[in-house]
């Protein structure tokens, strides 16, 4: 398998670190950006961007 299976996880972790650093060091604009990223990540999830929209709608509505 190697590292190729870990690339999405590494990308997500890198994005988390980058957003966290910006939110920590950039003051109020960074706090807004960090909070927006956190809310999006916990409600929708970054992983959902790589899937078709119909998969997300199916799990929400139950009409699979």
C-alpha positions in Angstrom: 0.0 0.0 0.0 2.7 2.5 0.9 2.2 6.2 1.3 -0.3 6.6 -1.6 -3.1 5.4 0.6 -2.3 8.0 3.2 -2.2 11.1 1.0 -5.8 12.2 1.8 -5.1 11.9 5.5 -1.8 13.8 5.2 -3.6 16.6 3.2 -6.3 16.8 5.8 -3.8 17.0 8.7 -1.8 19.6 6.8 -4.9 21.7 6.2 -5.8 21.4 9.9 -2.4 22.6 11.0 -2.4 25.5 8.5 -5.8 26.7 9.5 -5.0 26.3 13.2 -1.9 28.3 12.8 -3.6 31.1 10.9 -6.4 31.2 13.4 -3.9 31.4 16.3 -1.7 34.0 14.8 -3.9 36.2 12.7 -6.2 37.7 15.4 -10.0 38.2 14.8 -9.9 37.6 11.0 -8.1 34.3 11.7 -10.5 33.4 14.4 -13.4 33.8 12.0 -11.7 31.8 9.3 -10.7 29.1 11.8 -14.2 28.9 13.3 -15.7 28.7 9.8 -13.3 25.9 8.9 -14.0 24.0 12.1 -17.8 24.3 11.7 -17.6 23.2 8.1 -15.4 20.3 9.0 -17.5 19.0 11.9 -20.9 19.4 10.1 -20.2 18.6 6.4 -16.7 17.2 6.5 -13.8 17.8 4.2 -14.1 14.1 3.0 -17.5 14.8 1.6 -16.0 17.0 -1.1 -14.4 14.0 -2.8 -17.7 12.0 -3.0 -20.6 12.6 -5.3 -23.4 14.7 -3.8 -25.9 11.9 -4.2 -24.0 9.8 -1.6 -24.4 12.5 1.0 -28.1 13.1 0.1 -28.7 9.4 0.3 -27.4 9.1 3.8 -29.3 12.2 4.9 -32.7 11.2 3.5 -32.5 7.4 3.8 -33.8 7.0 0.2 -30.8 4.9 -1.0 
